[in-house]
Amino acid sequence: MPELWVRPRLTPMAGRDPHSAALVAVYRHLPREVFSVRALDGPDKGRVLAHGTDLGLRGARMVVNERARLKIAGGNPKDVHAWIIGTLGAVTLGDPVRITYRPHERGEFFVAETGQPIWAAAALAFQGTQVFIDRAELAGLAVTENPAAGGTSH
């Protein structure tokens, strides 16, 4: 895949500024096939600020609520239980590689082509319904467990 450059193109929720929060959580809104951006600080903390299909995230950290994931894998209704935390901004990836999350298979985000687990990234690009990391960054990642669950970090 050629170089990927993404700048946020978001549809704000009424009366909310997508850039009013320094830190956001991004998750896939399955019914609408978009990504939702929820504020983790600022005046709209805890509320969805916007939806979009193209956005960049810097200083990304992946979060999976394992208890909720196991309920979903067991057949319970879908619920938001995994998201990526970071700062919105323009992102350029020189050699983008797709990462994915499949709650019925495993409880972590991972590189689609190799299965390498991913728990943090300097930059991620969200495009359409997919998420990408730069291949050059993968070599420096050695995360094998969820740092939020007391495991290792990179």
Backbone as ProteinMPNN parsed JSONL, in Angstrom:
{"seq_chain_A": "MPELWVRPRLTPMAGRDPHSAALVAVYRHLPREVFSVRALDGPDKGRVLAHGTDLGLRGARMVVNERARLKIAGGNPKDVHAWIIGTLGAVTLGDPVRITYRPHERGEFFVAETGQPIWAAAALAFQGTQVFIDRAELAGLAVTENPAAGGTSH", "coords_chain_A": {"N_chain_A": [[0.846, -1.178, 0.0], [0.578, 2.241, -0.816], [2.02, 5.295, 0.584], [0.16, 6.677, 3.292], [-1.848, 9.351, 4.071], [-3.677, 11.021, 6.434], [-6.074, 13.284, 7.511], [-8.165, 14.514, 10.083], [-11.552, 14.102, 9.276], [-14.445, 14.848, 10.301], [-17.821, 14.484, 11.473], [-19.36, 16.583, 13.506], [-21.151, 16.17, 16.597], [-24.22, 17.76, 17.438], [-23.638, 20.972, 18.625], [-21.138, 20.371, 19.694], [-17.585, 20.395, 19.806], [-15.228, 18.643, 18.04], [-12.541, 18.908, 18.583], [-12.291, 19.812, 21.133], [-11.418, 18.29, 23.212], [-8.428, 17.147, 24.697], [-7.653, 14.548, 24.876], [-8.945, 11.616, 23.479], [-11.248, 8.855, 23.01], [-11.511, 6.379, 20.612], [-13.736, 4.416, 18.813], [-15.243, 1.756, 16.933], [-18.304, 2.318, 15.441], [-20.559, 0.152, 14.911], [-23.277, -0.154, 13.719], [-23.511, 2.147, 12.084], [-21.254, 2.088, 10.565], [-18.995, 3.745, 10.981], [-16.442, 5.606, 12.737], [-16.597, 6.427, 16.148], [-15.94, 9.263, 18.168], [-15.067, 9.89, 21.356], [-14.963, 12.138, 24.077], [-12.393, 12.318, 26.511], [-11.644, 14.151, 28.273], [-12.017, 17.662, 29.054], [-14.777, 19.978, 28.247], [-16.872, 18.356, 27.354], [-16.515, 15.859, 28.451], [-16.713, 12.343, 28.434], [-18.745, 12.241, 26.589], [-19.891, 11.591, 23.228], [-18.2, 13.183, 20.691], [-18.034, 13.36, 17.922], [-18.525, 11.724, 14.695], [-16.853, 9.779, 12.21], [-15.082, 8.779, 9.182], [-12.496, 9.104, 8.441], [-9.623, 9.707, 10.148], [-6.851, 10.733, 12.198], [-4.73, 9.532, 14.789], [-2.644, 10.235, 17.474], [-0.086, 9.123, 19.745], [-1.239, 6.694, 20.586], [-3.117, 4.295, 22.469], [-4.266, 1.091, 23.065], [-7.279, -0.279, 24.358], [-8.97, -2.879, 25.98], [-11.817, -4.157, 27.397], [-11.833, -6.898, 29.087], [-13.654, -8.547, 30.491], [-16.163, -7.706, 29.489], [-15.707, -8.314, 26.801], [-15.602, -11.118, 26.843], [-18.251, -11.706, 27.481], [-19.526, -10.858, 25.156], [-18.296, -12.53, 23.281], [-19.436, -14.832, 24.135], [-21.998, -14.644, 23.211], [-23.674, -12.583, 24.045], [-25.444, -9.412, 23.539], [-23.95, -6.955, 21.34], [-21.649, -4.542, 22.545], [-19.913, -1.527, 23.406], [-16.687, -2.221, 24.065], [-14.051, -2.125, 23.502], [-11.512, 0.128, 22.605], [-9.535, 2.861, 21.271], [-7.256, 5.033, 22.642], [-6.119, 8.38, 22.368], [-4.664, 11.331, 20.799], [-6.303, 13.492, 18.62], [-5.352, 14.236, 15.244], [-3.527, 15.168, 12.236], [-2.067, 12.551, 10.328], [0.661, 10.81, 8.897], [1.557, 7.881, 7.316], [4.23, 5.997, 6.303], [4.461, 3.356, 5.304], [1.796, 1.804, 5.423], [0.112, -0.605, 7.461], [-2.516, -2.818, 8.024], [-4.359, -2.998, 11.037], [-6.381, -4.923, 13.288], [-9.317, -5.941, 15.173], [-10.844, -8.594, 16.722], [-13.26, -9.694, 18.575], [-14.352, -12.241, 19.057], [-12.323, -13.964, 18.542], [-9.874, -13.207, 19.813], [-8.531, -11.278, 22.555], [-7.327, -8.748, 21.919], [-5.938, -6.035, 19.984], [-4.518, -6.481, 16.742], [-1.99, -7.062, 14.19], [-3.226, -7.512, 11.029], [-2.108, -9.117, 8.952], [-0.049, -10.611, 10.148], [-0.669, -11.283, 12.767], [0.539, -10.187, 14.968], [0.373, -8.849, 18.21], [-0.893, -5.624, 19.195], [-0.602, -2.955, 21.353], [-0.041, -0.319, 21.694], [0.817, 2.694, 19.927], [2.689, 5.099, 18.086], [1.428, 6.548, 16.119], [-1.686, 6.305, 14.418], [-3.764, 5.612, 11.618], [-7.065, 6.051, 10.671], [-9.216, 4.875, 8.339], [-11.999, 4.8, 6.316], [-13.468, 1.906, 7.319], [-11.334, 0.821, 8.504], [-8.165, 0.419, 10.304], [-4.843, 1.622, 10.513], [-1.313, 1.123, 10.999], [2.102, 2.253, 10.953], [4.425, 0.297, 9.222], [7.152, 0.446, 9.867], [7.12, 1.057, 12.54], [6.352, -1.277, 13.775], [8.529, -3.024, 14.209], [9.756, -2.113, 16.517], [7.983, -2.725, 18.501], [7.18, -4.77, 21.181], [5.144, -5.891, 22.592], [3.271, -8.197, 24.389], [1.236, -8.648, 26.083], [-1.747, -7.248, 27.595], [-1.167, -4.102, 28.739], [-2.855, -2.655, 30.397], [-4.001, -4.586, 31.914], [-2.149, -5.278, 33.709], [-0.021, -6.443, 32.456], [2.816, -6.569, 30.253], [4.539, -3.753, 28.789], [5.563, -1.75, 25.942]], "CA_chain_A": [[0.0, 0.0, 0.0], [1.373, 3.466, -0.842], [1.944, 6.163, 1.757], [-1.197, 7.047, 3.684], [-1.939, 10.603, 4.805], [-5.052, 11.207, 6.883], [-6.386, 14.367, 8.449], [-9.525, 14.253, 10.559], [-12.781, 14.577, 8.626], [-15.431, 14.395, 11.272], [-19.129, 15.123, 11.551], [-19.565, 16.835, 14.93], [-22.476, 16.084, 17.208], [-24.773, 19.11, 17.589], [-23.144, 21.79, 19.73], [-19.883, 19.86, 20.248], [-16.383, 20.595, 19.001], [-14.413, 17.429, 18.109], [-11.186, 19.215, 19.038], [-12.353, 20.42, 22.467], [-10.776, 17.38, 24.164], [-7.035, 16.837, 24.394], [-7.569, 13.094, 24.812], [-10.205, 11.021, 23.035], [-11.336, 7.411, 22.789], [-12.109, 6.126, 19.306], [-14.207, 3.045, 18.661], [-16.04, 1.561, 15.722], [-19.759, 2.33, 15.612], [-20.906, -0.888, 13.938], [-24.485, 0.06, 12.913], [-23.347, 3.23, 11.102], [-19.992, 1.861, 9.86], [-18.12, 4.902, 11.164], [-15.767, 5.627, 14.028], [-17.093, 7.415, 17.103], [-14.887, 9.935, 18.925], [-15.618, 10.257, 22.664], [-14.046, 12.972, 24.868], [-11.939, 11.793, 27.8], [-11.44, 15.324, 29.123], [-12.64, 18.855, 28.473], [-16.151, 20.315, 28.624], [-17.811, 17.29, 26.976], [-15.938, 14.601, 28.922], [-17.63, 11.214, 28.486], [-19.758, 12.328, 25.525], [-19.421, 11.454, 21.855], [-18.007, 14.493, 20.075], [-18.193, 13.31, 16.47], [-18.373, 10.46, 13.976], [-16.139, 9.985, 10.968], [-14.429, 7.63, 8.561], [-11.086, 9.431, 8.246], [-9.028, 10.468, 11.236], [-5.538, 10.323, 12.665], [-4.602, 9.513, 16.246], [-1.247, 10.198, 17.921], [0.083, 8.641, 21.115], [-2.362, 5.763, 20.736], [-3.066, 3.179, 23.42], [-5.44, 0.256, 22.884], [-7.921, -0.727, 25.603], [-9.996, -3.914, 25.819], [-12.444, -4.594, 28.633], [-11.856, -8.345, 28.877], [-14.898, -9.127, 31.016], [-17.216, -7.414, 28.51], [-15.388, -9.054, 25.584], [-15.988, -12.517, 27.03], [-19.713, -11.769, 27.389], [-19.876, -10.729, 23.741], [-17.854, -13.761, 22.627], [-20.38, -15.865, 24.564], [-23.285, -14.473, 22.552], [-24.449, -11.426, 24.508], [-25.527, -8.322, 22.548], [-22.736, -6.165, 21.16], [-21.529, -3.361, 23.376], [-18.58, -0.944, 23.278], [-15.807, -2.806, 25.069], [-12.679, -1.938, 23.056], [-11.336, 1.442, 21.998], [-8.159, 3.327, 21.189], [-7.114, 6.349, 23.249], [-5.036, 9.177, 21.81], [-4.906, 12.725, 20.465], [-6.655, 13.684, 17.212], [-4.459, 15.061, 14.445], [-3.139, 14.637, 10.937], [-1.1, 11.462, 10.443], [1.216, 10.25, 7.667], [2.191, 6.576, 7.511], [5.027, 5.711, 5.114], [4.156, 2.01, 4.819], [0.691, 1.414, 6.299], [-0.258, -2.006, 7.641], [-3.818, -2.844, 8.693], [-4.547, -3.71, 12.302], [-7.781, -5.276, 13.456], [-9.748, -6.447, 16.471], [-11.912, -9.582, 16.535], [-13.535, -10.125, 19.948], [-14.678, -13.663, 19.158], [-11.095, -14.725, 18.351], [-8.837, -12.885, 20.796], [-8.806, -10.06, 23.303], [-6.329, -7.716, 21.666], [-5.789, -5.538, 18.627], [-3.36, -7.161, 16.174], [-1.692, -6.838, 12.776], [-4.057, -8.463, 10.283], [-1.35, -10.07, 8.126], [0.901, -11.438, 10.905], [-1.19, -11.665, 14.074], [1.314, -9.537, 16.034], [-0.472, -7.997, 19.047], [-0.575, -4.192, 19.255], [-1.246, -2.295, 22.496], [0.287, 1.108, 21.673], [1.421, 3.138, 18.668], [2.956, 6.532, 18.02], [0.414, 7.139, 15.24], [-2.595, 5.405, 13.717], [-4.651, 6.239, 10.639], [-8.37, 5.415, 10.54], [-9.721, 5.223, 7.011], [-13.156, 3.944, 6.049], [-13.745, 1.122, 8.528], [-10.08, 0.142, 8.841], [-7.164, 1.141, 11.085], [-3.512, 1.322, 10.01], [-0.105, 1.518, 11.719], [3.242, 2.257, 10.042], [5.204, -0.946, 9.319], [8.429, 0.74, 10.52], [6.908, 1.076, 13.992], [6.126, -2.636, 14.276], [9.777, -3.654, 14.634], [10.078, -1.684, 17.872], [6.954, -3.129, 19.449], [7.356, -6.122, 21.703], [4.08, -6.072, 23.568], [2.603, -9.482, 24.254], [0.1, -8.678, 26.987], [-2.45, -5.99, 27.789], [-0.583, -3.338, 29.846], [-3.914, -2.221, 31.307], [-4.358, -5.715, 32.767], [-0.977, -5.589, 34.529], [0.974, -7.143, 31.641], [4.004, -5.824, 29.844], [4.342, -2.657, 27.832], [6.711, -1.722, 25.026]], "C_chain_A": [[0.888, 1.236, 0.0], [1.204, 4.264, 0.452], [0.498, 6.588, 2.021], [-1.141, 8.315, 4.52], [-3.405, 10.824, 5.15], [-5.118, 12.42, 7.79], [-7.842, 14.163, 8.851], [-10.606, 14.911, 9.706], [-13.919, 14.003, 9.446], [-16.74, 15.155, 11.136], [-19.426, 15.327, 13.032], [-21.005, 16.581, 15.361], [-22.932, 17.528, 17.44], [-24.209, 19.798, 18.837], [-21.832, 21.315, 20.334], [-18.742, 20.059, 19.258], [-15.499, 19.363, 19.131], [-13.002, 17.667, 18.642], [-11.17, 19.867, 20.427], [-11.692, 19.54, 23.53], [-9.34, 17.12, 23.733], [-6.862, 15.336, 24.183], [-8.933, 12.531, 24.449], [-10.092, 9.503, 23.005], [-12.073, 7.209, 21.479], [-12.512, 4.654, 19.246], [-15.089, 2.96, 17.429], [-17.513, 1.469, 16.075], [-20.303, 1.391, 14.533], [-22.165, -0.604, 13.119], [-24.31, 1.107, 11.806], [-22.088, 3.082, 10.253], [-19.119, 3.11, 9.825], [-17.37, 4.714, 12.472], [-16.396, 6.722, 14.882], [-15.914, 7.958, 17.889], [-15.517, 10.451, 20.212], [-14.565, 11.024, 23.457], [-13.676, 12.279, 26.174], [-11.582, 12.917, 28.767], [-12.154, 16.503, 28.469], [-14.108, 19.003, 28.842], [-17.183, 19.228, 28.303], [-17.306, 15.912, 27.388], [-17.018, 13.513, 29.026], [-18.665, 11.182, 27.378], [-19.111, 12.122, 24.156], [-19.373, 12.845, 21.234], [-18.347, 14.485, 18.589], [-18.148, 11.876, 15.975], [-17.598, 10.762, 12.709], [-15.524, 8.709, 10.434], [-12.949, 7.873, 8.316], [-10.599, 10.254, 9.43], [-7.675, 9.898, 11.586], [-5.497, 10.423, 14.177], [-3.122, 9.379, 16.585], [-1.196, 9.751, 19.381], [-0.996, 7.633, 21.475], [-2.078, 4.637, 21.731], [-4.37, 2.406, 23.289], [-5.963, -0.236, 24.227], [-8.983, -1.76, 25.254], [-10.506, -4.276, 27.206], [-12.69, -6.09, 28.477], [-13.147, -8.992, 29.373], [-16.05, -8.917, 30.024], [-16.972, -8.18, 27.215], [-15.835, -10.511, 25.697], [-17.507, -12.695, 26.975], [-20.158, -11.728, 25.933], [-19.483, -12.0, 22.983], [-18.786, -14.917, 22.975], [-21.777, -15.695, 23.997], [-24.138, -13.326, 23.049], [-24.48, -10.338, 23.436], [-24.23, -7.519, 22.501], [-22.803, -4.908, 22.002], [-20.112, -2.825, 23.193], [-17.718, -1.488, 24.414], [-14.331, -2.7, 24.676], [-12.583, -0.59, 22.342], [-9.861, 1.782, 21.968], [-8.129, 4.766, 21.685], [-5.951, 7.082, 22.595], [-5.468, 10.61, 21.572], [-5.192, 12.836, 18.977], [-5.629, 14.558, 16.501], [-4.186, 14.424, 13.101], [-2.028, 13.611, 11.13], [-0.639, 11.053, 9.049], [1.911, 8.94, 8.02], [2.922, 6.229, 6.221], [4.708, 4.364, 4.48], [3.044, 1.441, 5.701], [0.393, -0.089, 6.269], [-1.549, -2.013, 8.449], [-3.746, -3.599, 10.011], [-6.041, -3.959, 12.464], [-8.053, -5.731, 14.885], [-10.929, -7.373, 16.218], [-12.23, -10.201, 17.894], [-13.867, -11.608, 20.101], [-13.44, -14.54, 19.031], [-10.058, -14.489, 19.436], [-9.108, -11.516, 21.41], [-7.78, -8.973, 23.144], [-6.428, -7.244, 20.223], [-4.54, -6.211, 18.065], [-3.199, -6.824, 14.697], [-2.42, -7.92, 11.986], [-3.227, -9.512, 9.544], [-0.432, -10.995, 8.914], [0.359, -11.94, 12.241], [-0.443, -11.04, 15.241], [0.401, -8.646, 16.866], [0.039, -6.56, 19.094], [-1.331, -3.595, 20.435], [-0.959, -0.804, 22.55], [0.925, 1.433, 20.332], [1.636, 4.64, 18.727], [1.886, 7.224, 17.191], [-0.398, 6.036, 14.578], [-3.431, 6.225, 12.744], [-5.92, 5.404, 10.548], [-8.916, 5.849, 9.19], [-10.825, 4.242, 6.642], [-13.551, 3.231, 7.329], [-12.49, 0.395, 8.996], [-9.125, 1.057, 9.596], [-5.785, 0.671, 10.628], [-2.432, 1.847, 10.952], [1.034, 1.513, 10.697], [4.092, 1.009, 10.286], [6.519, -0.715, 10.067], [8.29, 0.721, 12.041], [6.781, -0.325, 14.576], [7.383, -3.299, 14.812], [10.127, -3.305, 16.077], [9.068, -2.104, 18.917], [7.167, -4.563, 19.89], [6.302, -6.419, 22.761], [3.393, -7.411, 23.339], [1.395, -9.599, 25.167], [-0.513, -7.294, 27.105], [-1.841, -5.241, 28.97], [-1.637, -2.883, 30.853], [-4.316, -3.332, 32.268], [-3.151, -6.151, 33.601], [0.093, -6.343, 33.768], [2.133, -6.232, 31.301], [3.614, -4.627, 28.982], [5.594, -2.591, 26.973], [7.745, -0.714, 25.435]], "O_chain_A": [[1.865, 1.282, 0.747], [0.363, 3.949, 1.294], [-0.276, 6.824, 1.094], [-0.472, 8.357, 5.553], [-4.269, 10.815, 4.273], [-4.321, 12.567, 8.716], [-8.654, 13.694, 8.053], [-10.574, 16.115, 9.452], [-14.3, 12.841, 9.304], [-16.762, 16.318, 10.734], [-19.713, 14.365, 13.744], [-21.945, 16.756, 14.586], [-22.1, 18.417, 17.618], [-24.295, 19.275, 19.947], [-21.44, 21.806, 21.393], [-18.909, 19.914, 18.047], [-15.052, 19.056, 20.236], [-12.344, 16.733, 19.099], [-10.148, 20.412, 20.844], [-11.434, 20.007, 24.639], [-9.066, 16.9, 22.553], [-6.017, 14.909, 23.397], [-9.95, 12.912, 25.03], [-8.996, 8.943, 22.979], [-13.133, 7.795, 21.257], [-11.729, 3.767, 19.584], [-15.612, 3.965, 16.947], [-17.92, 0.65, 16.9], [-20.484, 1.793, 13.384], [-22.132, -0.798, 11.904], [-24.886, 0.977, 10.725], [-21.873, 3.86, 9.324], [-18.578, 3.482, 8.784], [-17.634, 3.775, 13.222], [-16.691, 7.811, 14.391], [-14.997, 7.216, 18.239], [-16.381, 11.327, 20.185], [-13.406, 10.614, 23.508], [-14.535, 11.724, 26.859], [-11.258, 12.672, 29.929], [-12.819, 16.344, 27.445], [-14.625, 18.241, 29.659], [-18.249, 19.187, 28.916], [-17.632, 14.912, 26.749], [-18.079, 13.721, 29.614], [-19.391, 10.197, 27.238], [-17.938, 12.437, 23.955], [-20.357, 13.585, 21.246], [-18.876, 15.46, 18.056], [-17.793, 10.949, 16.703], [-17.671, 11.873, 12.185], [-15.451, 7.694, 11.127], [-12.216, 6.932, 8.011], [-11.092, 11.353, 9.685], [-7.382, 8.735, 11.31], [-6.143, 11.284, 14.774], [-2.43, 8.514, 16.047], [-2.134, 9.97, 20.147], [-1.596, 7.712, 22.547], [-0.968, 4.112, 21.818], [-5.452, 2.984, 23.388], [-5.186, -0.569, 25.123], [-9.794, -1.552, 24.352], [-9.731, -4.654, 28.084], [-13.642, -6.502, 27.814], [-13.671, -9.898, 28.725], [-16.818, -9.841, 29.753], [-17.922, -8.649, 26.589], [-16.386, -11.068, 24.747], [-17.997, -13.712, 26.482], [-21.053, -12.468, 25.526], [-20.242, -12.488, 22.145], [-18.915, -15.869, 22.206], [-22.656, -16.513, 24.268], [-25.23, -13.108, 22.526], [-23.648, -10.334, 22.529], [-23.509, -7.418, 23.493], [-23.858, -4.292, 22.156], [-19.204, -3.586, 22.86], [-17.996, -1.239, 25.587], [-13.457, -3.133, 25.427], [-13.468, -0.221, 21.57], [-9.037, 1.085, 22.561], [-8.884, 5.613, 21.207], [-4.918, 6.48, 22.302], [-6.502, 11.054, 22.073], [-4.421, 12.337, 18.157], [-5.101, 15.506, 17.083], [-4.565, 13.279, 12.854], [-1.158, 13.777, 11.985], [-1.448, 10.96, 8.125], [2.754, 8.898, 8.916], [2.305, 6.172, 5.157], [4.686, 4.244, 3.255], [3.321, 0.678, 6.627], [0.417, -0.737, 5.222], [-1.666, -1.297, 9.444], [-3.161, -4.678, 10.102], [-6.863, -3.281, 11.848], [-7.137, -5.884, 15.693], [-11.902, -6.982, 15.574], [-11.548, -11.132, 18.323], [-13.677, -12.169, 21.18], [-13.483, -15.723, 19.368], [-9.434, -15.43, 19.926], [-9.834, -10.701, 20.839], [-7.393, -8.335, 24.123], [-6.934, -7.954, 19.354], [-3.601, -6.488, 18.811], [-4.134, -6.365, 14.04], [-2.246, -9.11, 12.25], [-3.607, -10.682, 9.513], [-0.063, -12.058, 8.416], [0.871, -12.916, 12.788], [-0.757, -11.331, 16.395], [-0.277, -7.778, 16.317], [1.243, -6.313, 19.039], [-2.554, -3.711, 20.517], [-1.557, -0.088, 23.354], [1.501, 0.562, 19.68], [0.856, 5.364, 19.346], [1.477, 8.343, 17.502], [0.126, 4.979, 14.224], [-3.764, 7.38, 13.009], [-5.855, 4.188, 10.368], [-9.063, 7.042, 8.925], [-10.629, 3.026, 6.651], [-13.926, 3.871, 8.312], [-12.572, -0.539, 9.794], [-9.239, 2.282, 9.551], [-5.573, -0.517, 10.384], [-2.605, 2.871, 11.613], [0.936, 0.833, 9.676], [4.438, 0.704, 11.428], [6.958, -1.584, 10.821], [9.246, 0.402, 12.748], [7.074, -0.532, 15.754], [7.313, -4.062, 15.776], [10.729, -4.114, 16.782], [9.276, -1.864, 20.107], [7.316, -5.462, 19.063], [6.572, -7.136, 23.725], [2.98, -7.72, 22.221], [0.613, -10.542, 25.045], [0.115, -6.293, 26.761], [-1.978, -5.694, 30.106], [-1.337, -2.742, 32.039], [-4.903, -3.065, 33.316], [-3.131, -7.259, 34.136], [1.036, -6.842, 34.38], [2.39, -5.244, 31.989], [2.48, -4.526, 28.513], [6.573, -3.29, 27.237], [8.768, -0.573, 24.765]]}, "name": "protein", "num_of_chains": 1, "seq": "MPELWVRPRLTPMAGRDPHSAALVAVYRHLPREVFSVRALDGPDKGRVLAHGTDLGLRGARMVVNERARLKIAGGNPKDVHAWIIGTLGAVTLGDPVRITYRPHERGEFFVAETGQPIWAAAALAFQGTQVFIDRAELAGLAVTENPAAGGTSH"}
